[in-house]
Amino acid sequence: MAWIITKYLISAGVVVLVSEVAKRSDKLGGFIAALPMVTVLVLIWLYLENQPKEKISNHAWYTFWYVLPTLPMFLVFPFLYQRLSFWLTLICCIAITLVCFVVLAHFLRSLGIDLL
């Protein structure tokens, strides 16, 4: 149980760190948020929990493909937020990400990479 609590505290600490830094510096907050800290933490947790190499490698592999459809959201968000409320912008960005994911998944399926 102590291990799970430690994982929660460290993982939550990363989110709090990024949000606090972002309050003070847009650029530094964005830079830190862009670092794959969550993925690195997950890879560490999987390794420390003696997961097979294949499981850890698969996590990194699929994370790469799942990150790609999120990238347009970061370009569209500032544009939409100037014109819409925060929540509507967020909903639109989630929808855009889902559409991008479906399109990417269908394209990759033709290349033999199955994301679904």
N, C-alpha and C positions, 0 to 999 in steps of 0.2 A: 504494500500500500504506500509506503514511503517513496518508492520509486515512481509511482504514478503521480503522486503529489509533486515530487521534484520536477518531473516532466511538465506538468501543468504550470508550475511557477516559472520555470525557465522559458517555456513557450509563450506564456502570457507576458512575461517581462520583455520579450522581443517586441511584441505588439505595442506595449506601453512605451518602450524606448523610441520606437519609430514615431508614434503620435506626438510625443513630447518634443522630439527633435524637430518634427515638421512644424510645430507651433512657432519655433524660433527661426527656422530657416527652410524655406520652400525647397531650395536646391539640395541641401544636405538631407532633408527628410525624404525627398524623392529618390536620391541616390541610395540611401540606406534601405528604403522600401523596395528598390529594384534589385537589391542583392537577394539571392535565393536563400535567405536565412531559414525560412520554414522548411524548405526542401533539405537543406544541409542538416537541420535539426532532426528531421525525420530519418535521414540516412544514418545519422549517428545513433538515434534511438533504435532503429532496426538492427544496426550492427551490434550495439551493446546488449540487445536482447537475443543475440545469436541466431538471427534470421539467416536463411541460406543466401549465398551470393547471388543466386538467380533472382530471388525476391527483391533484394536491394538494387540490383542492376535494372530489373524491370521497372521499379519505382522511378528511377532516374530517366529511363527511356520514355515512359509514358508522360512523365512530368514535362519533358521537352515538348512533346506533341500537344499537350493540353495547354501549355502557355501560349502557343502561337495564336489561337483564336481570341485570346484576351487582349492582345496588343492593340487592335483597332479601338477598343474601348477607351484606352488612355489618350488617344488622339481626339476622339469624338466628345468625351466628357467635358473638357473646357469649353468647347464650342456650344454644346447644348446647355450647359449650366449658365451661360450668359443669357440664355433665352427662356429657360424653363426653371421650375423649382428644383431644389436638390433631389427630392424623392422621385419626381417624374424623370429627371435626368438619370438617376440611378436605375430606375426601371427600364428606361430606353437602352441604357448601356448593357444591362443584363440581357435584354432581348437581342441586341446586336451581337453580343458574345455567343449566345445560343445559336443564332443563325450562322455565324462564322464557324462555330464548332461543327454543326451539321454539314456545312459545305466542305470543310476540311476533312471530316470523317469520310464523306462519300468520295472525295478526291483520293485520299490515302488508301481507301479500300481498293481502288483500281491499281494501286501500286503494291498491294499485298500487305498493307499495314492496317490492322483492324483495331479501331479505337472503341467500338461499341460492343 
